[in-house]
Structure formats: C-alpha cells, structure tokens
Amino acid sequence: MLEMVKFEHSVFALPFAMIGMMWAANGWPGWWTFSWIVVAMVSCRSASMSFNRILDRDVDALNERTKNRALPAGIVKLYTAKLFFTLCCILFIVAAALLNPLALGLAPVALFVTLGYSTTKRFTPLCHFVLGLSLGIAPAAAWIAVTGRLDWAIGWLTAAVTFWTAGFDIIYALPDEQFDREHGLRSLPQTFGPSRALSVSRLCHAAAVLCLAMGGRAAGAGSVYLAGVGCAACLLAYEQSLVRANDLRNVGVAFFNVNGYLSVGLFAFALVDLAVR
C-alpha cells in the first residue's frame, strides 16, 4: 500500500506546508494544530495517489516503467485500493473539520484539485501545472489551518511550489514521451518534444526561486531564509544540469533526490530563520 501511494514522496509537499504553518503562527502552533495538519496532508495526498493508481491501472499495465506497480501487478486488489481511497477521503474531511470551519469548507475544493489532476493527462499537456497546484495549495492550507483565514502573503509560497512541482514533473515525464504519444496521453514532452519541454521546466524553476524569495519577503522572513532560497536555486540549477533531451539517465536522481533535499533543506533554513528573529 505504501508503494502504491509512494508514501516517501510526501517529503515534497509536507515541508512547505510546515513553512506555511510556522509563518502563520509566527512559531509553533501547538500539537493539536500540527498533528491534524499532518493527518490532513498525508490523507489528502494518499487519496490523490490511490485515485491516480486506480484510474491509470490499465495504462500502467502497458508501460514497461510502471507495469510492476501494486495494482497492475496484482499485489493490491482493486477493491482494497478503492476502500483505502475512501478511508483517506473520510480521514481528510475529519481532519479539516477538527481544524476550523474554513478548512472544512475548503476541503472539497482541495480534494477536487488533487483528485482532478489524475484526469488531466488525458486531455491537456498542462497537466504538470495542475499537479503543481495540487501540491502548491499545501502551504496555503496550512496557513488556513492555523489562522482560520486566507491571506495573500502565503500566495507567493503557493506559486513557488506550483512552479517547482511543474518543473520537476516535466522532467519526470520525459522518459514516457513515446509511450504517451502512442497511447493518446498528454504531456509537454509529448506535445512539444523534450528540448522545448526542458526549456519550460527551466523557466518554471526560475519562477519558483523568484516566488520563494517574494514569499519570504511577504512573510517577514530574514536573511537565513533567503540563504536557503539561494541554496534552493543552486539545487534546481544542479537538477536541470543532470538531464538533457538526449540523455535521461539521471531523471530518477533529478526527480527524487534533489527535490527531496530542496524541500527538507528549505524547511530547515526557514525554521532556523524563525528561531533567530
């Protein structure tokens, strides 16, 4: 089940949610709020991933890269996956309800965005940006969980995560370019080719760095956080250097390793920055 939802990939969005939480609370919000934010994040993401796997199970079975995933390989039964998906949705709604009324009111919107991503690859090459938004709402959701309201200040961090995610998802889609073309699936590599898709990915990551810096300014972050943004920029530049249109050997390293270091590292800088203010 953990393989089906790629539980380890929670490291991408969760640290940014924690940054949004800390900025909203100007420190520690208390164990109750923190715990239910984590439950909401993990349950929403697990619901989204299980829905994606259920929807894509037939396509995954045809792809050499994905045919050994839990559902197409028969390791997890379809009924079990559907039950897991339902329980995750319920748990997410309960967590939102225990945070505050606005969190509960916007919970269906969050589910719509995160679940809706799974359908977009069937009709638009902009699916990477929908995935980006599904992760980008995490810091805004954490802000709402703490304050009970939504402020424009956290919008910069939402935009940063959206561009960052879209950028690395374009890289992740590169090996499937031919498969997507043959099976009627959409992506930027499938639509514009690897070289142009990589150019869009690089523009996305440049925009992400700018939005991270603007987000820190809007939230009153200090020089330590800005140093973290500088490190993030270096990691993104390194990530882009790992992949070429005609050389995809390092896609796995660029996708998981570098982005995992970036999200956890930036959280650490934001935490220290808040502690020394």
Secondary structure as GFF3:
##gff-version 3
##sequence-region A 1 277
A	DSSP	three_ten_helix	7	11	.	.	.	ID=ss1
A	DSSP	alpha_helix	14	25	.	.	.	ID=ss2
A	DSSP	alpha_helix	31	55	.	.	.	ID=ss3
A	DSSP	alpha_helix	57	62	.	.	.	ID=ss4
A	DSSP	alpha_helix	78	99	.	.	.	ID=ss5
A	DSSP	alpha_helix	101	120	.	.	.	ID=ss6
A	DSSP	alpha_helix	127	147	.	.	.	ID=ss7
A	DSSP	three_ten_helix	152	154	.	.	.	ID=ss8
A	DSSP	alpha_helix	155	173	.	.	.	ID=ss9
A	DSSP	three_ten_helix	174	176	.	.	.	ID=ss10
A	DSSP	alpha_helix	177	182	.	.	.	ID=ss11
A	DSSP	alpha_helix	188	192	.	.	.	ID=ss12
A	DSSP	alpha_helix	194	218	.	.	.	ID=ss13
A	DSSP	alpha_helix	223	242	.	.	.	ID=ss14
A	DSSP	alpha_helix	251	252	.	.	.	ID=ss15
A	DSSP	pi_helix	253	258	.	.	.	ID=ss16
A	DSSP	alpha_helix	259	276	.	.	.	ID=ss17
###
